[in-house]
Amino acid sequence: MKEGYEIIIVTKKRVINKFIPTWLFKFFVFTGILTASIVAGAIFVHYRYIKTERRLQTVMAENRRLKKENEKIVVLEKKLREMSEFRKKVENMLGVQNAPPPFDVEKLASQVETRGSRNPVKRESRIKASGPIEKEIEKAERENIYTPYGMPVKGILTRGYTASHRAVDIAAQTGTPVISPANGIVVKVTYNKRFGNLVVVSHGDIYRTVYGHLEKVFVKPGDIVKKGDLIGLVGNTGLSTGPHLHYEIWKNGRPVNPLNYISFPG
């Protein structure tokens, strides 16, 4: 007797008997398992392919982004080199290398704060000039200390004197000392929306200097300052896009170009 499986199918019309040998049944089972395995393997391979493809697209997108960033860095380095060269040219033009040396801010500030309470220092006595040449020399020296020659701050000129901007802008780091370029008396210390912390110094009867956008002010109205005394610190107060000093010079009540006094012979 043959070994196998008998399958009986009952319908409304008839009964169907089918005999399946054992070897054929095993073949069907093996074929089904093999087909299922192949389909499962194909699905797994397809999933890995899709996952790998997505990772590849992500890496390519990141490479494109890094390439753009690298191009920006190259352009930025070029601009920085150009700015550095421009800065050197401006320094040579303005003679920034002759600008005042760095200050001990705390020491100068304490001197300014105690200026009103200390006794005035007696000046060394001088032999009065007797001849006409000596008198002219003495007059020139006296006038020179009240003329605002030189840089009031160590920095870089970023904007010049024009009809609409009757001053110069000197860029410097916040906290850079601002000094008086001549002897004088402080006539105004205020704050306004445009120039922020503002100081006005009168130098005799002819000149006045104006200092704007200060971070901190170390003088008050009525203070007497000498050439080289600390007035305040560079800041970014008022309408300003970055730390700098707004510097004006007035002569006989009219604004003049500060560059005529910053870039002076000797």
Residue frames relative to the residue before (quaternion, step in Angstrom):
aa qw qx qy qz dx dy dz
M 1.0000 0.0000 0.0000 0.0000 0.00 0.00 0.00
K 0.4350 -0.7071 0.4992 0.2481 3.54 -0.92 0.97
E 0.3713 -0.7096 0.5556 0.2235 3.50 -1.11 0.81
G 0.3176 0.7400 -0.5495 0.2230 3.51 -1.04 0.78
Y 0.4940 -0.6283 0.5151 0.3097 3.49 -1.33 -0.38
E 0.2266 -0.7655 0.5889 0.1261 3.54 -0.94 0.94
I 0.1507 -0.7859 0.5980 0.0449 3.52 -0.78 1.10
I 0.1293 -0.7899 0.5982 0.0388 3.54 -0.78 1.08
I 0.0779 -0.7837 0.6162 0.0070 3.55 -0.76 1.11
V 0.1380 -0.8039 0.5775 0.0343 3.55 -0.60 1.19
T 0.0267 -0.7733 0.6334 -0.0097 3.56 -0.87 1.05
K 0.6909 -0.4644 0.3391 0.4382 3.60 -1.25 0.02
K 0.7288 0.4436 -0.2395 0.4633 3.53 1.06 -0.73
R 0.8239 -0.0652 0.0910 0.5556 3.57 0.95 -0.85
V 0.4055 -0.6682 0.5654 0.2634 3.52 -1.37 0.08
I 0.1635 -0.8005 0.5732 0.0625 3.56 -0.70 1.05
N 0.1320 -0.7720 0.6195 0.0534 3.54 -0.87 1.01
K 0.0102 -0.7846 0.6195 -0.0227 3.54 -0.86 0.98
F 0.1770 -0.7716 0.6044 0.0897 3.51 -0.92 0.93
I 0.0897 -0.7884 0.6084 0.0175 3.58 -0.77 1.11
P 0.3982 -0.7202 0.5091 0.2522 3.57 -0.63 1.06
T 0.6458 -0.5441 0.3732 0.3842 3.54 -1.20 0.56
W 0.6629 0.5201 -0.3194 0.4336 3.58 0.87 -0.89
L 0.6602 0.4947 -0.3141 0.4700 3.60 1.09 -0.79
F 0.6239 0.5354 -0.3429 0.4545 3.60 1.03 -0.73
K 0.6574 0.5015 -0.3048 0.4727 3.54 0.98 -0.91
F 0.6129 0.5497 -0.3466 0.4494 3.57 1.04 -0.72
F 0.6577 0.5085 -0.3056 0.4642 3.58 0.94 -0.93
V 0.6550 0.5061 -0.3125 0.4661 3.56 0.96 -0.91
F 0.6644 0.5034 -0.3075 0.4589 3.60 0.88 -0.91
T 0.6480 0.5207 -0.3100 0.4614 3.55 1.00 -0.93
G 0.6524 0.5200 -0.3170 0.4511 3.61 0.98 -0.84
I 0.6631 0.4972 -0.3071 0.4677 3.55 0.94 -0.90
L 0.6531 0.5186 -0.3122 0.4550 3.56 0.96 -0.90
T 0.6549 0.5080 -0.3149 0.4624 3.58 0.96 -0.89
A 0.6501 0.5152 -0.3156 0.4608 3.59 0.95 -0.88
S 0.6466 0.5216 -0.3158 0.4583 3.57 1.01 -0.84
I 0.6508 0.5145 -0.3144 0.4614 3.57 0.98 -0.89
V 0.6591 0.5035 -0.3104 0.4644 3.57 0.94 -0.92
A 0.6550 0.5079 -0.3137 0.4633 3.61 0.94 -0.88
G 0.6502 0.5132 -0.3143 0.4638 3.58 1.00 -0.84
A 0.6487 0.5191 -0.3186 0.4563 3.56 0.98 -0.84
I 0.6416 0.5167 -0.3222 0.4664 3.57 1.02 -0.84
F 0.6585 0.5138 -0.3107 0.4538 3.61 0.94 -0.89
V 0.6580 0.5054 -0.3039 0.4682 3.60 0.96 -0.91
H 0.6480 0.5166 -0.3168 0.4613 3.57 0.99 -0.83
Y 0.6367 0.5245 -0.3214 0.4650 3.58 1.03 -0.83
R 0.6614 0.4942 -0.3092 0.4718 3.59 0.92 -0.89
Y 0.6266 0.5395 -0.3371 0.4502 3.56 1.03 -0.77
I 0.6637 0.4984 -0.3050 0.4669 3.57 0.90 -0.95
K 0.6516 0.5205 -0.3093 0.4569 3.59 0.96 -0.88
T 0.6608 0.4994 -0.2963 0.4755 3.58 0.98 -0.89
E 0.6366 0.5343 -0.3222 0.4533 3.56 1.00 -0.83
R 0.6579 0.5032 -0.3088 0.4676 3.56 0.98 -0.83
R 0.6415 0.5119 -0.3212 0.4725 3.58 0.98 -0.79
L 0.6355 0.5291 -0.3221 0.4608 3.56 1.01 -0.82
Q 0.6511 0.5065 -0.3127 0.4708 3.60 0.97 -0.85
T 0.6384 0.5274 -0.3218 0.4590 3.59 1.02 -0.81
V 0.6602 0.5027 -0.3014 0.4696 3.57 0.96 -0.91
M 0.6533 0.5083 -0.3164 0.4634 3.60 0.95 -0.85
A 0.6435 0.5131 -0.3225 0.4676 3.60 1.01 -0.80
E 0.6517 0.5026 -0.3108 0.4755 3.58 1.02 -0.80
N 0.6260 0.5306 -0.3344 0.4634 3.59 1.04 -0.72
R 0.6461 0.5093 -0.3214 0.4688 3.57 1.00 -0.81
R 0.6494 0.5164 -0.3191 0.4581 3.58 1.00 -0.84
L 0.6641 0.5016 -0.3024 0.4646 3.58 0.96 -0.91
K 0.6171 0.5451 -0.3420 0.4529 3.57 1.08 -0.72
K 0.6547 0.4997 -0.3079 0.4764 3.58 0.99 -0.86
E 0.6467 0.5142 -0.3219 0.4623 3.58 0.98 -0.85
N 0.6408 0.5236 -0.3208 0.4608 3.57 1.01 -0.81
E 0.6319 0.5200 -0.3310 0.4699 3.58 1.03 -0.76
K 0.6386 0.5194 -0.3250 0.4655 3.58 1.02 -0.78
I 0.6447 0.5220 -0.3210 0.4570 3.57 1.01 -0.83
V 0.6318 0.5289 -0.3282 0.4619 3.58 1.00 -0.82
V 0.6581 0.4977 -0.3046 0.4758 3.59 0.96 -0.90
L 0.6538 0.5186 -0.3111 0.4548 3.59 0.99 -0.87
E 0.6384 0.5173 -0.3272 0.4667 3.58 0.98 -0.81
K 0.6370 0.5259 -0.3252 0.4602 3.58 1.03 -0.79
K 0.6604 0.5020 -0.3033 0.4688 3.57 0.97 -0.89
L 0.6405 0.5262 -0.3269 0.4539 3.58 1.02 -0.80
R 0.6354 0.5144 -0.3296 0.4722 3.57 1.02 -0.76
E 0.6514 0.5095 -0.3141 0.4662 3.57 1.00 -0.86
M 0.6520 0.5105 -0.3128 0.4653 3.58 1.01 -0.84
S 0.6368 0.5276 -0.3274 0.4572 3.56 1.03 -0.78
E 0.6540 0.4985 -0.3095 0.4775 3.59 0.98 -0.83
F 0.6461 0.5132 -0.3187 0.4664 3.57 1.02 -0.86
R 0.6303 0.5408 -0.3309 0.4480 3.56 1.01 -0.82
K 0.6527 0.5134 -0.3182 0.4573 3.57 0.92 -0.86
K 0.6394 0.5223 -0.3276 0.4595 3.58 1.01 -0.82
V 0.6682 0.4958 -0.3033 0.4645 3.58 0.96 -0.92
E 0.6325 0.5298 -0.3325 0.4568 3.58 1.01 -0.80
N 0.6583 0.4982 -0.3078 0.4730 3.57 0.97 -0.82
M 0.6559 0.5199 -0.3114 0.4499 3.56 1.04 -0.83
L 0.7624 0.3799 -0.1931 0.4870 3.58 0.94 -0.96
G 0.4025 -0.7201 0.4780 0.3016 3.54 1.20 -0.26
V 0.1466 0.8278 -0.5288 0.1168 3.57 1.02 0.80
Q 0.5702 0.6038 -0.3914 0.3963 3.56 1.13 -0.52
N 0.6829 0.4453 -0.2805 0.5066 3.58 1.29 -0.34
A 0.3880 0.7363 -0.4740 0.2874 3.58 1.30 0.19
P 0.6632 -0.5146 0.3481 0.4173 3.61 -1.19 0.43
P 0.5031 -0.6571 0.4654 0.3140 3.59 -1.04 0.73
P 0.6805 -0.4765 0.3433 0.4383 3.61 -1.24 0.26
F 0.3186 -0.7595 0.5461 0.1527 3.56 -1.16 0.71
D 0.4258 -0.6071 0.5909 0.3176 3.50 -1.37 0.35
V 0.2919 -0.8197 0.4648 0.1636 3.56 0.06 1.36
E 0.6699 0.5118 -0.3153 0.4358 3.59 0.84 -0.95
K 0.6554 0.5137 -0.3093 0.4593 3.58 0.98 -0.84
L 0.6812 0.4781 -0.2903 0.4724 3.55 0.93 -0.93
A 0.6336 0.5368 -0.3389 0.4421 3.58 1.02 -0.78
S 0.6586 0.5007 -0.3163 0.4642 3.59 0.97 -0.82
Q 0.6200 0.5336 -0.3407 0.4634 3.57 1.12 -0.66
V 0.6575 0.5122 -0.3099 0.4574 3.55 1.01 -0.87
E 0.6721 0.5190 -0.3010 0.4340 3.60 0.94 -0.93
T 0.7466 0.3807 -0.2159 0.5011 3.59 1.09 -0.67
R 0.3728 0.7639 -0.4686 0.2405 3.57 1.30 0.08
G 0.6943 0.5067 -0.2911 0.4201 3.56 0.92 -0.88
S 0.7222 0.4546 -0.2507 0.4571 3.61 1.11 -0.58
R 0.6535 0.5314 -0.3372 0.4205 3.60 1.09 -0.45
N 0.5544 -0.5974 0.4587 0.3541 3.53 -1.25 0.40
P 0.5222 -0.6439 0.4491 0.3333 3.57 -0.94 0.79
V 0.4426 -0.6888 0.5099 0.2637 3.54 -1.04 0.82
K 0.4145 -0.7114 0.5092 0.2508 3.53 -0.83 0.95
R 0.3938 -0.7097 0.5332 0.2385 3.51 -0.91 0.90
E 0.5752 -0.5836 0.4431 0.3636 3.50 -1.21 0.60
S 0.4788 -0.6700 0.4875 0.2901 3.51 -0.96 0.87
R 0.1837 -0.7820 0.5897 0.0837 3.52 -1.07 0.79
I 0.4741 -0.6243 0.5306 0.3226 3.49 -1.21 0.53
K 0.4411 -0.7148 0.4759 0.2608 3.55 -0.68 1.09
A 0.5041 -0.6552 0.4752 0.3015 3.51 -1.04 0.86
S 0.2521 -0.7923 0.5430 0.1176 3.51 -0.97 0.86
G 0.7497 0.3797 -0.2166 0.4969 3.59 0.95 -0.88
P 0.6669 -0.5157 0.3557 0.4033 3.64 -1.25 0.33
I 0.6402 0.5209 -0.3343 0.4550 3.61 1.01 -0.74
E 0.6573 0.5078 -0.3081 0.4638 3.56 0.97 -0.91
K 0.6407 0.5297 -0.3217 0.4532 3.58 1.03 -0.77
E 0.6465 0.5110 -0.3194 0.4678 3.59 1.00 -0.78
I 0.6374 0.5215 -0.3235 0.4659 3.56 1.03 -0.83
E 0.6609 0.5056 -0.3016 0.4654 3.58 0.94 -0.91
K 0.6430 0.5203 -0.3167 0.4643 3.60 1.03 -0.79
A 0.6575 0.5107 -0.3091 0.4596 3.58 0.97 -0.89
E 0.6523 0.5060 -0.3193 0.4654 3.58 1.00 -0.84
R 0.6538 0.5209 -0.3120 0.4515 3.57 0.99 -0.86
E 0.6763 0.4785 -0.2882 0.4802 3.60 0.99 -0.81
N 0.6282 0.5725 -0.3381 0.4041 3.60 1.05 -0.77
I 0.6734 0.5017 -0.3218 0.4373 3.62 0.93 -0.75
Y 0.7013 0.4139 -0.2690 0.5143 3.60 1.25 -0.26
T 0.5871 0.5309 -0.3809 0.4779 3.60 1.28 0.25
P 0.3854 -0.7771 0.4537 0.2042 3.62 -0.59 1.14
Y 0.0857 0.7983 -0.5837 0.1206 3.55 0.33 1.30
G 0.7621 0.4090 -0.2830 0.4146 3.57 -1.19 0.60
M 0.6244 -0.5495 0.4204 0.3626 3.54 -1.41 0.20
P 0.3498 -0.7415 0.5283 0.2208 3.61 -0.84 0.90
V 0.7869 0.1056 -0.0520 0.6057 3.57 1.26 -0.34
K 0.4428 -0.6698 0.5232 0.2855 3.56 -1.14 0.60
G 0.3811 0.7193 -0.4962 0.3019 3.58 -0.37 1.22
I 0.5454 -0.6016 0.4862 0.3228 3.52 -1.35 -0.34
L 0.4388 -0.6835 0.5174 0.2692 3.58 -0.92 0.91
T 0.0866 -0.8186 0.5676 0.0158 3.59 -0.73 1.08
R 0.7914 0.0801 -0.0553 0.6035 3.59 1.19 -0.35
G 0.3007 -0.7922 0.5120 0.1410 3.55 -0.84 1.02
Y 0.6719 -0.4853 0.3965 0.3947 3.49 -1.43 -0.12
T 0.0693 0.7799 -0.6170 0.0786 3.58 -0.84 1.06
A 0.7076 -0.4395 0.3290 0.4449 3.54 -1.32 0.03
S 0.7402 0.3841 -0.2206 0.5059 3.59 1.08 -0.68
H 0.7490 0.2522 -0.1581 0.5919 3.59 1.27 -0.25
R 0.0455 -0.8487 0.5266 -0.0182 3.54 0.22 1.32
A 0.6076 0.4643 -0.3703 0.5274 3.50 0.72 1.21
V 0.3150 -0.6818 0.5939 0.2886 3.54 -1.32 -0.22
D 0.2815 -0.7282 0.5986 0.1793 3.54 -1.20 0.62
I 0.1024 -0.7922 0.6014 0.0172 3.56 -0.81 1.06
A 0.2636 -0.7904 0.5354 0.1379 3.58 -0.42 1.22
A 0.1480 0.7555 -0.6257 0.1256 3.54 -1.05 0.88
Q 0.6242 -0.5432 0.3973 0.3969 3.56 -1.21 0.34
T 0.5894 -0.5585 0.4448 0.3779 3.55 -1.17 0.60
G 0.7686 0.3214 -0.2597 0.4884 3.56 -0.88 1.00
T 0.4637 0.6622 -0.4609 0.3660 3.61 1.26 0.01
P 0.4891 -0.6888 0.4419 0.3017 3.64 -0.80 0.96
V 0.1835 -0.7349 0.6444 0.1047 3.55 -1.16 0.79
I 0.1045 -0.8267 0.5525 0.0173 3.59 -0.63 1.12
S 0.5374 -0.5991 0.4833 0.3446 3.51 -1.28 0.37
P 0.3420 -0.7655 0.5053 0.2043 3.62 -0.75 0.97
A 0.7877 0.1282 -0.0818 0.5970 3.60 1.27 -0.03
N 0.6211 -0.5102 0.4253 0.4161 3.55 -1.30 0.20
G 0.2397 0.7805 -0.5570 0.1519 3.56 -1.09 0.61
I 0.3967 -0.6748 0.5584 0.2746 3.53 -1.34 -0.31
V 0.4458 -0.6870 0.5059 0.2708 3.58 -0.96 0.88
V 0.1320 -0.8245 0.5487 0.0406 3.56 -0.65 1.13
K 0.8145 0.0745 -0.0324 0.5744 3.60 1.17 -0.36
V 0.0449 0.7385 -0.6720 0.0321 3.53 -1.11 0.89
T 0.1866 0.7974 -0.5414 0.1901 3.57 -0.48 1.18
Y 0.2900 -0.7078 0.6015 0.2307 3.51 -1.38 -0.15
N 0.0795 0.7794 -0.6210 0.0240 3.58 -0.96 0.84
K 0.6976 -0.5168 0.3085 0.3888 3.55 -1.25 0.48
R 0.7021 0.4893 -0.2800 0.4349 3.58 0.98 -0.79
F 0.8275 0.2261 -0.0882 0.5063 3.59 0.72 -1.08
G 0.4557 -0.7019 0.4532 0.3072 3.60 1.23 0.13
N 0.7888 -0.1815 0.1816 0.5585 3.57 -0.94 -0.93
L 0.0461 -0.8326 0.5480 -0.0659 3.56 -0.54 1.26
V 0.0727 -0.7782 0.6235 0.0192 3.57 -1.05 0.88
V 0.1046 -0.7684 0.6296 0.0485 3.56 -1.04 0.87
V 0.0860 -0.7927 0.6035 0.0077 3.58 -0.84 1.06
S 0.2496 -0.7523 0.5946 0.1353 3.56 -0.94 0.96
H 0.1455 -0.7834 0.6023 0.0495 3.56 -0.86 1.05
G 0.8032 -0.1670 0.0771 0.5666 3.57 0.10 1.24
D 0.7303 -0.4198 0.3171 0.4357 3.56 -1.19 -0.60
I 0.6893 0.5163 -0.2735 0.4284 3.60 1.19 -0.31
Y 0.8367 0.2326 -0.0783 0.4896 3.59 0.65 -1.10
R 0.0376 -0.7331 0.6766 0.0572 3.48 -1.40 0.51
T 0.1463 -0.7741 0.6083 0.0962 3.57 -1.10 0.70
V 0.1924 -0.7789 0.5929 0.0693 3.55 -1.13 0.78
Y 0.0971 -0.7968 0.5964 0.0046 3.56 -0.92 0.99
G 0.0389 -0.8440 0.5342 -0.0277 3.60 -0.55 1.18
H 0.7943 0.3226 -0.2710 0.4377 3.57 -1.40 0.37
L 0.2910 0.7899 -0.5006 0.2020 3.61 1.16 0.50
E 0.4557 -0.6675 0.5221 0.2722 3.55 -1.12 0.75
K 0.7912 -0.0268 0.0599 0.6080 3.55 1.00 -0.91
V 0.2310 -0.7685 0.5862 0.1115 3.56 -1.10 0.78
F 0.1986 -0.8076 0.5494 0.0803 3.57 -0.89 0.97
V 0.6818 0.4295 -0.2907 0.5160 3.61 1.23 0.15
K 0.1853 -0.7477 0.6242 0.1301 3.52 -1.37 0.24
P 0.6712 -0.4915 0.3430 0.4361 3.60 -1.18 0.41
G 0.7563 0.3469 -0.2885 0.4737 3.53 -0.96 0.98
D 0.5403 0.6158 -0.4106 0.4003 3.60 1.22 -0.29
I 0.3040 -0.7213 0.5933 0.1878 3.55 -1.08 0.81
V 0.0832 -0.7989 0.5952 0.0231 3.57 -0.82 1.01
K 0.2779 -0.7334 0.5975 0.1670 3.50 -1.23 0.60
K 0.6717 -0.4719 0.3751 0.4307 3.54 -1.27 0.30
G 0.7881 0.2704 -0.2273 0.5041 3.57 -0.69 1.15
D 0.5164 0.6380 -0.4247 0.3819 3.61 1.26 -0.11
L 0.5163 -0.6498 0.4714 0.2983 3.56 -1.16 0.69
I 0.2072 -0.7741 0.5906 0.0950 3.56 -0.92 1.02
G 0.7606 -0.2574 0.2068 0.5589 3.58 0.87 -0.92
L 0.5030 -0.6281 0.4997 0.3207 3.54 -1.32 -0.36
V 0.5644 -0.5963 0.4536 0.3467 3.56 -1.08 0.75
G 0.0305 0.8135 -0.5789 0.0474 3.56 -1.00 0.87
N 0.4457 -0.6658 0.5363 0.2654 3.52 -1.34 -0.35
T 0.3242 0.7755 -0.4822 0.2470 3.57 1.16 0.66
G 0.7381 0.3717 -0.2937 0.4804 3.58 -1.21 0.49
L 0.7102 -0.3832 0.3295 0.4901 3.55 -1.20 -0.57
S 0.3003 0.7449 -0.5236 0.2842 3.56 0.03 1.32
T 0.3397 -0.7539 0.5318 0.1827 3.56 -1.02 0.85
G 0.7964 -0.0137 0.0105 0.6045 3.58 1.28 -0.05
P 0.6506 -0.5292 0.3586 0.4101 3.60 -1.18 0.40
H 0.2985 0.7267 -0.5788 0.2187 3.57 -0.80 1.04
L 0.4184 -0.6737 0.5446 0.2730 3.55 -1.34 0.22
H 0.2332 -0.7173 0.6415 0.1399 3.56 -0.93 1.00
Y 0.0132 -0.8415 0.5351 -0.0729 3.58 -0.41 1.27
E 0.0370 -0.7960 0.6036 -0.0257 3.56 -0.76 1.14
I 0.1154 -0.7402 0.6541 0.1041 3.54 -1.30 0.53
W 0.1112 -0.7756 0.6203 0.0364 3.55 -0.90 1.02
K 0.0792 -0.7852 0.6138 0.0201 3.57 -0.98 0.93
N 0.8362 -0.0626 -0.0208 0.5445 3.54 -0.69 1.18
G 0.7463 -0.4438 0.2176 0.4459 3.57 0.93 0.95
R 0.7035 0.4036 -0.2664 0.5208 3.60 1.25 0.15
P 0.4951 -0.6625 0.4636 0.3180 3.60 -1.01 0.76
V 0.0923 -0.7709 0.6287 0.0442 3.56 -1.09 0.79
N 0.6135 -0.5671 0.4085 0.3677 3.55 -1.28 0.39
P 0.3957 -0.7459 0.4808 0.2367 3.64 -0.54 1.11
L 0.5638 0.6157 -0.3939 0.3845 3.59 1.16 -0.49
N 0.5881 0.5709 -0.3670 0.4399 3.58 1.18 -0.48
Y 0.7275 0.3948 -0.2199 0.5163 3.57 1.24 -0.43
I 0.6129 0.5304 -0.3504 0.4693 3.56 1.19 -0.50
S 0.7560 0.2846 -0.1573 0.5681 3.59 0.94 -0.93
F 0.2227 0.7825 -0.5466 0.1983 3.57 0.30 1.24
P 0.6026 -0.5762 0.4018 0.3787 3.60 -1.11 0.58
G 0.8011 0.2788 -0.2006 0.4901 3.54 -1.12 0.70
